[in-house]
Amino acid sequence: MKKRLFCAIIGAMLIASFTACNTQGGNASQATVAEANADQNAAASDDIKDGEYDLSFSKRDADSSYDESAAAKITFTDTSAESSTGSAEVSGTTVTIKAEGTYIVSGSCKDGKIVIDADENAKVQVVFKGIDLSSSGSPFVVKSADKVFITLADGTENAVSDSGSYSETVGETNVDAAIFSKEDLSINGSGKLTVNGNYKHGIISKDDLVLAGGTVSVKSASTGVEGKDSLKIKDTDLTVEAGSDAIRSTNTEDTATKGFVYIQSGKLTLKSENDAVQASSLLRVDGGELNITTGGGSDSGKTHTEENFMRGGRMNMFSSNSDSTDTDSAKGLKAADAIKINGSTIDINSSDDALHSNNSLSVDGGELRISSGDDGLHSDTTLTVNSGTIDITKSYEGIESGEITVNDGKISVKSSDDGFNAAGGNNGTERQGMFDSDSSKVLTINGGYVYVDADGDGLDSNGVLKICGGTILVNGPSNDGNGALDSGSSCEVTGGTIIAIGSSGMAESLTANGQCSIMTDIDSQAADTSVALTDSEGNVLASINSTKQFNNVVVSTPSIRKGESYKIIVGGTVDGADSNGFADSGKISGGSAAAEITMDSESYTNGGSRMGGGMGGMRGGDMQPPNGDNPNGMQPPNGNNQQRPQF
């Protein structure tokens, strides 16, 4: 027993002695750092999963602490570089870090370079403490390591800039960014960093990229910030001005687990010629503040046209929408699979779609303020709004997808064509002919507050339109080629309050299914006119203010009863009406009766041209009244020659 105890003590002493010997010669901090790395990476500070996507931040990602007394020091001048450790080799103004540890860099150099070329298991922390590094190539390159952390020291300003042209590789990979990494890269701290990507890109990781702190400003000739396998952002004040995409993740080989962008928090100001945020799989936003401008903003949006509208002087009722050949993408938020908005305040001014998903899009919170040169929200397959505020002040089509469901939230849409459009394909390219319908296309409103001001159809579905709940206000078109409501097969109401006004030429009634509905033509009314449905005692049941000329009203509320009488009052003042003129109670003063209605059945219809669908697919003024300037007596959509782009 004594011999075994003695041997154990001697063994422990030898191990301690061996460890001490290996921490000499400028590497004294490395064993400590390795132990800290193991502890800090053992668990995640934010254990977040989304299906197979790991959105977690490790504890080390956001940990900007370091022991300055134990760290190695690297100092640059315009003509030289100095290192306090043999683990950072110096050749002129190039410093190559070869081992795990913490390295503090400072100074200024007009042609300097930091290279990380460490063991594949090494974790390297590089503290930027007042460094201003320009280079004839890339000033910061990670060739090999397990993970590299750039820490922006508190109170410091740092800058890196590459040159306008260079040729450099790591293995078979081209180096083309001011900060370039083949391995996992994290940026944290509370200092400032300015990155100038004069050649192509600003910050690029060919693996995972994490931004977890600091104030980071990137200006790039091409992409601003990219994490190929993933890009995760939290607690960062990030500003990007990019010649192509602002931030993105680009892995298309393993989209089941990679290629995602996750924004947990922070402040992002993104200005890009192309997409602001692009993900090759999932794009998820949980919080923070985003301010986005793409392609010069909504005033630079592409033009839209209904091609093949006329052939030989006759209307072509079976034509499809034709898209231009311009394939440039300048979308605000774009994902190849799914976009999930769970929070955040998002301002987007985009020449292209503000939000675009090739598959699904969901909004479960947050506040979206959108001005778009094309669609406000677009998803090829499904689009769901469960909560949050969406304010689309300018768009071609406001909200478009194959299947649209609104369960709650507050939505306001201004569009030059359809407000809501349940259609198929990539940005509505699967257009239906005048008499076509597709029952797989469904627009359902179950709740929330929805306001639409559309020059095309207000609520449009190439298949089924369902009103099941909520408050829905529609200022539809003044031209007779569209309607406030438009469905391809059926348009029914089972609940909620809806009042929709517009032209009568293509007006569609609601099919009552347990809740009464009214559609009636009235004398033409001017813009800025109030419209209210009142009961026999003068109580307001639903009201709206017009934004354009109209002569048709569609209304349904739970308060309408069979056998009762009602009036449509125009031009009065509605007590307690909101900014859109809506109230569902109170009284109206002044005005005149435009229609008197007795509900002999669940559905009252007087005027319009359609009942319950069957004429879906018309777009943007497909049936304008004769125009003296057109020898065929027809007028193209909206009276001009606009063209809808390709996406």
N, C-alpha and C positions, 0 to 999 in steps of 0.2 A: 504493500500500500504506500509506504514512504517513498519507495523507488519510483512508483508510478506518479506520485504527486510531484516529486523532484523533477522528473522528466517533463511533466506538463508545464511546470514553472519555467524551466530552461527553454522549452519550445516557444512559450509565449514571449520570452525575452528576445529570442532570436528573430521572431516575426516582427516584433516592434522595432528591433534594430534594423532589419532589412527594409521595412517601410520607411524609416527615417532616412536611410541612405538614399532612397529613391525619390525623396522630395527635396533634395538639395539642388544647387546649380540653377537657380532661377525658376524652378518648378515647384516651389514650396506650396503653392496654393492648389495644385492639381489634384492631389489625393482628396483634399477637403472638398473641392468642387465636385469630384466624382461621387463622393458620398452624398453631397447635397443634391446632386442631380438624381441619384437613385431614389432618395427620399421624396423629392418634389415631383418626380414623374410617376411615382407609385400609384397616385390617385389623381383623378381629374377634379379641377375646381368647379367645372360646370359639366356634369355628366348628362349630355343631351344626345338623344338618338331620334332619328326620323326614318323609320324603316331600317334599311341597311346602312344609312348614312350616319357616320359618327361626327356629330357637330360639336363635340366636347373640346374645351380648352384645358390643356394640362396646367397644373399649378405653376410650372416653370414658365409657361407662355407669358403670363402677366407679371411674373416676379422680376422686378428690375433691381433687386438688391445685389450688392457685391461688396467685397472687402477690399477697399482701395489699398490698404497697406500691404496686402498679400498678393495683389494682382500685378501682372507684368505691365510694363509701360512701353508704349511705342510712340515716338515723336517724329513728326515730319517737318522739314523745311523745304524751300524751293529746290535745294540742291542735294539734300541728303535725308536719310532716315536713320533713327537710332532705336535700338531695342534693349531692354534690360534683361532679356532672357534668351538663352540659346534655342528655345522652342519657337522663336520668331526670327527667321533668318532674313538678313538684309542684303540686298544687292542693288546698290545705287539708291533709287527712290521706290523700289519695290520691296515689300515686306511679305514673306510667306510664313504663315502660322502653321506649324507642323504637329502640334499636340493639343490635347484637351486642356482647358484652363480658362481663366479670365484675363483679358487683355484690354488695357485702357489706351485709346488712340487719341491723339491731339495734334495740333499744329496745322500748317497750311502748305500745300504743294501744288504747283501748276501742272506737274506730270508725275503723279504718284499712283501707287497701286497697293491694295491689300488682297492677298490670295490666301484662302483657307484650303490647305491640302493636308488634312489630318487622317488618322485612322478612321475606318468606316464606323467604328463604335464610339467615336469621340464626340463629346458635346462641348462646343466652343462658344464662349460669351465674349463679344466684342463691344466694349463700352465706348460710344462716341461721346467724347468730352471736349467739344470745341474743335472739331476736325473740319477742314475745308479742303477737299481732295478733288482735283481735276486730273484727267488722264487723256493720253493720246489714244487709249483703248477704253476698256471698262475699268473703272477705278476700284470695284469691289467684286471679287469672283470667288465663289465657293466651288472648289473642285471635288473635295471629298470630306465627309464628316457624317456623323449620325444626324446631328441637328446643330444649327447655328442660331444664336440669339444676338441680335443687335439691340443694345440697350442705349436709349437716349438719355444721357445724364441730366438730372434736374437743373434747370436754369441755363442750359447750354443751347447754342445754335450751331447746327452742323449742315454741311452741304457736300454732295458728290455730283460730279458732272463727267459724262463721257464726251468723246469728240464726235464730229459729224460723220465720220467714216472710218472704219477699221475692219480688219479681218483677224478673228481670234476664235479658237475652238477649245473645248474641253472634251477630249476623246473625239467622237464624231458629232458632237453637239456644238452648234454655233453659239458663241457668246455675243449677245446683241442687246444688252441692257446695262444701264449705269450701275445697278445692283443686280447681279446675276448669280443664281444658285442652282446647282444640280441636285441639292439635297433639301431637306426640310429647313425652312427659314421662319423665324419669329422676330418681330420688331416690337419692343415694349419700352417703357420708361415714361418720363414726363417732359423731356426736352423737345427740341424742334429739329426737324430734318427736311432739307430741301433737296430734291432729286431732279436733275436735268438729264433726260434721255434724248440727247441731240441726234444720235444715230437712228435708233428705232424706239426701244422701250425704256420705261422708267425702272420698275422693280419686277423681276421675273424669278419665280421658283419653278423648276421642272418637277417638283414634288409638291408638298403641302406648304402653303404660305399663311401665316397668322399675323395680323396686325392687332396688338393688344395694348396700345397705349401710345402717348406722345402726340405731337402735332406734326403731321407729315404732309408735305406739299410736293406734288409730282407734276412736271411738265414734260411731255414726250412727243416725239415726232409720230409715233405709232401708238401702241398700247401703253396705258399708264401703269397698271398693276395687274399681275397675273400669277395665280397659283395653278399650275396645270392640273394637279390631282384634286386640290381644293383650295378655297380662299375663305378664311374665317376672320371676321372683324368684330372687335368690341373695344369700347372705351378709347377710341382713336378719333382725333380731329383730322380728317383726311380731305385734302383738296387735290383734285386731278384735272388737268387740262390736257386732253389727248387728241392726237391727229387721227386716231381710229377709235378703238374701244377704250373706255375709261378703266373699268375693272372687269376681270373675267376669270373663269376656270374652263379649261379646254380639253380635258381628257374625254375622248369619245370611244376609247377602247374598253373601258370598264365603268359604264354609266350606272351600273347597279349600286356601286359604292363610292364612286369618284366623280369628279367633274362638277361639284356643287359649289355654290356660293352661299355663305351663311352670314347674315348681319345681325348681331345680337344687340348692339348699342353703338353709341358714338355719333359723330356729326360728319356727314359726307357731303361735300360739294363737288359735283361731277359735271364737267363740260366736255363733250366729245363730238367729233365729227360723225362717228358711227354710234354703236350701242353704248349706253352708259354702264349698264351692268348686264353681263352675259354669262349664263351657266349652260354647260352642255348636258346637265341632268336637272338637278333641283336648285331652285333659287328660293331661299326662305329669309324673311325679314321679321324679326321679333320686336325690334325697338329701335330707338335712335331717331335721328333727324336726317333726311335725305333731301338735297336740293339738286335737281338734275336738269340740264339743258343738252339737247342733242340736235345735230344737224342744222344749227342756226335757229332752232325753235319752231313753234307751230306756224309762224308766218312763212316759213320756208318749206312747208309741206308740199307733197306731190299733188298734182292735179288729178281729177277723177272724171271718167267718161263712161257712159253706157254705149259701147260700140255695137254695130249691127242693129241699131235701133230702127232704122228705116232702110228698106230695100225696095227700089223701084217705086218710091212714093207711097208705099204701104207700111203700116206698122208691122214689125216682126214680133209677135207676141211670144215666140218660142226661143228667142235669142238668149245667150248666156253673157254674163259680164266678161269683158275682155280686159286683160291687164297689160300695162306697159312693160317694156323690157328692162326697165331700170331696177336693178336688183340690190342697190345699196341699202343697207339696213342701218337705220338711225333711231332705234327704239330706246325707250327709257329703261325698263326692266324686261329682260328677255330670257326665256329658258326653253330648252329642247324638250323637257318633260313636264315639270310642274313649277308653278309659282305659288308660294304660300305667304300671305301677308297677315301676320298675327298682331302687329302693333306698328309703331313708328308714325312720324309725321313726314309725309312724302309730297314734295312739290315737283312736278314734272312739266317741262315745256319742251315738247319734242316735235320734230318734223314728221316723224313716223309714229307707229303705235306707242302709246305711253307704257302700257303693260302688254306683253305678248308671250303666250305659251303655246307650244306646238301640241300640247295635250290638255292639261288641266290648270285651272287658276282658281284660287280660293282667297276670300278676304274675311278674316275673323277678328278684325279690330283695326285700330289706327285711323289716321286721317289722310286721305288722298286728295290732293288738289291738282287738277290736270288741265293742260291746254295742249291739244294734239293736232298735228297736221293730218292725221289719219284717225284710226280708232283710238278711243280712250282705253278700254279694256278689251282685249281679244284673246280667246282661247279656241283652238281648233275643235276640241271635244267637249269639255265641260267647264262651266264657270259658275261658281257658287259664292254668294254674299251672305254671311251669317251675322255680321255685325260691322260696326265701323261707320265712317263717314266718307262718302265719295262725291266729290264736286268736280264735274267735267264741264268747264266753261267754254270749251271749243273742241270740236271733233268732226270728222266726216261721219262715222258711225260711232255712237257712244259706247255701247256694250254689245259685243258680238261673240257668239259661240254656237256650237251645234246644240248644246243643251244649257239653258240658263235657269238658275234657281235663285230667287231672292227670299231668304228666310227672315231677315231682320236688317237693321241698319238704316242710314239716311243717305239717299242717293239723289243727286241732281245732275241732269244731263242736258247739254245744249249740243245739237248736231245739225250739220248741213244736209245729212241724209237721215237714215233711221236712228231713232234713239236707242232702242233695244232691237237686236236682230238675231233670232235663233235660226242660223243658217249653217251650212257645212263648209268644210275645206279651210284652206289657208287664207285667212282674211276674206271669207265669204266668196271664194272663187267658185264654189259649187252653187251657182245661182240657178233658181228655178225659172221655168217658163211661166207665162201668165196663168195657165191653168194647171200647173204642176203643183204637187204637194209631197211632203216627205214626213210621215208620221213619227220618224225618229227625232225630228227637230222639235224641241219643246221649250217654251218659255213659261215658267211658273213663278208667280209671286204669292208667297205665303204670308208675308208680313213686312214690316218696316214702313218707311216713308219714301215714296218714289215720285220724283218730279221730272217730267220730260218736256223739253221744248225742241221739237224736231221739224225740219223743213221737208223731210221725207216721212215715212211711216213713223208713228210714235212708238207703239209696241208692235213688233212684227215677228211672226214665226212662219217659217216655211212649212210647218206642220201644225202643232197644237199650241194654243195660247190659253193659259189657265190663270184666273184670278181667284185666289183662295183666301186672301186676307191682306191686311195692311191698308195703307192709304196711298192711292195712286192718282196722280194728277198729270194729265197729258194735254199740252198745247201742240196739236198736230199741224198738218200742212194747210196752207191756203190754196195750193194748186189741187186740181181734181184728179191728178194721177196717183195720189197717195191717200192714205187714211190715217186717222188718229190710232185706229186699231186695224191690224191686218193679219189674217191667219191663212195658212194653206189648206187646212182641213176643218178645224173647229176652234171656236172662241167662246169660252164658257166662264161663268162666274158662279162661285159657290160661297163666297164670303168676302169681307173687306169692303172698303169704300173706294169707288173709282168714279172720276168725272173726267171725260175726255172730250175736247172740242177740236173742230177742224173743218175741212171742206166736206161737201156732201157727195162728190162725184164717185169716190171709192170708199165711202164710209161703211163700216161693218158694225153690226149690232153684236151684243153679247147674248149668248144662249143662257137663259136662266136655268140654274140647276140647284134649286133650293133657296135661291135668293132672287128677288125681282130685279128686272133691268128695264131701262128706258132708252130708246134712241129716237130722236126727232129732228127733222129739219126745221130751221127757223129762218126768218129774214136775215140777210147778211149783216153782220155786226163788225165794227171796226176794232182795231187793236186797242189795247188799254180799256177794255170793257169788262166789267164784272159779270159773272154768270152764276146763278144760284138755283138749286132745286129747293122749293119750299113745300111744306104740307098745307093742308086746308086751313090751318090756324096761323100760317105765316112763319112757322119755324124753319130755319135753314137746316137742310139735311146734308148738303154738299155744295161747295162753291169753288170758283177759280177765277183768276184774272187772265184775260187773253193777251197774248203777245203779238198776234197778227190777226188779220181778217178771218172770220169763220162763219159758217151757217149750218153747223150740225153739232148736236150735243148727245153724248152717250153717258149715262149715269146709272150707278147701282150702289145701293147701300142696304144694310140690314133693316133700315127704318122704313123702306118702301113696302107697302102691304097691298095685296089684292083687294079690290073693291074700294080703295081710297082714291082721292083726287089730289093732284099736285100741280104746281106751276113752275115754269122756267122763267125766272126774273132776270132781266139784263139791265145793266147800267145803274144798279143801286149800290148802296154802301152797306157792307156786311159787317156786323158787329164782331169784334174779336178775330177777324181774319188775319192769317199770317202773311209773310212777305210774298207768297204766291197767290194770295187771295183765298186761301182755303179756310173754311170753318165747317164744322159738322153740327153746330148748334147755334143758338142765338137768333137774332132778328135781322131783317134787312130793311133799310129805309130808302125811299125813292125808287127809281127804276120803273120798268114796265114789264108786263107779262108778254113774253114772246111765244109761249105755248101753254095750253091747259090740257092736262092729261088725266084720264080715268083708267085705273089699272083693272081691266076686265080679265087679264090673265097675268102670268108671271112675267111675260115679256111684252113690252109695248114698243111697237115699231111704226114710225111714220116718216118715211123718206129714206135717204141713203140709197145704196145700190146693192148691198149684200147682207145676208143673214148667216152668221155662223161659219164664215170661211168659204174656201173654194176658189178664191181669186188671188192667192198669194203669189209673191214673186215679183210684183211690179216694183220698180226702183226709180227714185229721183225724178218723178215727173214723167213717167212713161206715157201718160195720156194727158197731154196739155190741150187746152182749148185751141181752136184755130187761131193762127197768128198771121196777120197780114204780111209780115216779112218773110214768111215761109210759103213758097209756091205750092207745097203739098198740104198746106193747112195744118201742119203739125209742128210742134216745137220740141227741140231736144231737151234732155233733162236739165231742169233749173234754168233753162234759157241760155245756156252757154255750152262751151265745148270742153268739159272737164274729163279727166281720165283717171281711172282707179289703178293704183300701182300694183306691181307684183311683189310678193314677199318671200 
